[in-house]
Amino acid sequence: MKKMIIFDPAMCCSTGVCGPSVDPELLRMSTVLNSLSKKGITVERHNLASNPQAFVDNKTINGLLNNEGVDILPVTMVDGEVVKTKTYPTNKELCEMLEVPEDYLKATLKIKSKGCGCSDGCC
């Protein structure tokens, strides 16, 4: 299985999906990563504000930040290689990078039906 790590710019919370105006791109990423997680695919995500040590410890990311500055973020790595910078991967790119089918990204709702509510089960 491929190992993906996303290094996010500094955000107010781990996903950036908070505050009065939510960035639709951050909401998409949060939803997609949640869908992948439900399929058993974990994507590590590090926020510069809440986990700066991850940026220091990763020599590749540290070098990028020293040479390019924070404008290089977000950075996506797969199996230790930088595969995308400055923007988040599209859904199609995520599927290609992780080698998973596109239906892995579809959110599903589980609704427990209690029937129609008729006592004898027939309307």
C-alpha positions as CSV (number, residue, x, y, z in Angstrom):
1,M,0.0,0.0,0.0
2,K,1.2,3.5,-0.9
3,K,2.0,5.9,2.0
4,M,0.8,9.4,1.5
5,I,1.7,12.4,3.7
6,I,0.3,15.9,3.2
7,F,2.1,18.8,4.8
8,D,-0.4,21.6,5.2
9,P,0.2,25.3,5.7
10,A,-0.4,26.8,9.1
11,M,-4.2,26.5,9.9
12,C,-6.3,27.1,13.0
13,C,-7.1,23.4,13.4
14,S,-5.8,20.1,12.0
15,T,-8.0,20.1,9.0
16,G,-8.6,23.8,8.4
17,V,-12.3,23.1,8.3
18,C,-13.3,25.6,11.0
19,G,-14.1,29.2,11.5
20,P,-16.6,31.5,10.0
21,S,-15.7,30.8,6.3
22,V,-14.7,27.3,5.4
23,D,-12.4,26.9,2.3
24,P,-14.2,24.5,0.0
25,E,-10.9,22.9,-1.0
26,L,-10.1,22.1,2.6
27,L,-13.6,20.7,3.0
28,R,-13.2,18.5,-0.1
29,M,-9.8,17.2,1.2
30,S,-11.3,16.4,4.7
31,T,-14.2,14.6,3.1
32,V,-12.0,12.6,0.7
33,L,-9.5,11.6,3.4
34,N,-12.4,10.5,5.6
35,S,-13.7,8.4,2.8
36,L,-10.3,6.8,2.2
37,S,-9.9,6.1,5.9
38,K,-13.2,4.2,5.9
39,K,-11.7,2.0,3.1
40,G,-8.6,1.3,5.3
41,I,-6.3,3.8,3.6
42,T,-4.7,6.3,6.0
43,V,-3.2,9.5,4.8
44,E,-1.0,11.3,7.3
45,R,-1.6,15.0,7.5
46,H,0.7,17.5,9.3
47,N,-0.3,21.1,10.0
48,L,2.6,23.6,10.2
49,A,0.9,25.4,13.2
50,S,0.1,22.4,15.3
51,N,2.9,20.0,14.3
52,P,6.0,22.0,13.2
53,Q,8.3,19.2,14.3
54,A,7.1,17.0,11.4
55,F,8.3,19.7,9.0
56,V,11.7,19.9,10.7
57,D,12.1,16.1,10.9
58,N,11.4,15.5,7.2
59,K,14.6,16.5,5.4
60,T,12.8,16.9,2.1
61,I,10.1,19.2,3.4
62,N,12.6,21.1,5.5
63,G,14.7,21.7,2.4
64,L,11.7,22.8,0.4
65,L,10.6,25.3,3.1
66,N,14.2,26.7,3.4
67,N,14.5,27.1,-0.4
68,E,10.9,28.0,-1.4
69,G,9.3,29.3,1.8
70,V,5.8,28.5,3.1
71,D,4.2,29.3,-0.3
72,I,5.3,25.8,-1.4
73,L,2.6,24.4,1.0
74,P,0.6,22.2,0.8
75,V,3.1,19.5,-0.2
76,T,2.0,16.0,-0.9
77,M,4.4,13.1,-0.7
78,V,3.9,9.5,-1.7
79,D,6.4,6.9,-0.5
80,G,8.9,9.6,0.4
81,E,8.7,11.4,-2.9
82,V,7.2,14.9,-3.5
83,V,4.4,14.4,-6.0
84,K,2.6,17.8,-5.7
85,T,3.2,21.2,-4.3
86,K,1.3,24.5,-3.8
87,T,-2.1,22.9,-4.2
88,Y,-3.9,19.8,-3.0
89,P,-4.2,16.8,-5.3
90,T,-7.5,16.5,-7.3
91,N,-9.6,13.5,-6.6
92,K,-8.4,11.9,-9.8
93,E,-4.8,12.6,-8.8
94,L,-5.3,11.1,-5.4
95,C,-6.7,7.9,-6.9
96,E,-3.7,7.7,-9.3
97,M,-1.2,8.4,-6.6
98,L,-2.7,5.9,-4.2
99,E,-3.6,3.4,-6.9
100,V,-7.2,3.1,-5.8
101,P,-10.5,3.2,-7.7
102,E,-12.4,6.5,-7.8
103,D,-15.4,5.0,-5.9
104,Y,-13.1,4.9,-2.8
105,L,-13.6,8.7,-2.6
106,K,-17.4,8.6,-2.6
107,A,-19.0,9.4,0.7
108,T,-21.7,7.0,1.7
109,L,-24.5,7.6,4.2
110,K,-25.7,4.7,6.3
111,I,-29.3,5.1,7.1
112,K,-30.9,2.6,9.4
113,S,-34.5,2.0,8.4
114,K,-37.1,1.2,11.0
115,G,-39.7,0.6,8.3
116,C,-42.6,2.7,7.6
117,G,-43.8,2.9,11.2
118,C,-46.9,0.8,10.8
119,S,-47.4,-1.6,13.6
120,D,-48.1,-4.6,11.4
121,G,-45.4,-3.7,8.8
122,C,-47.8,-3.1,6.1
123,C,-49.1,0.3,4.9
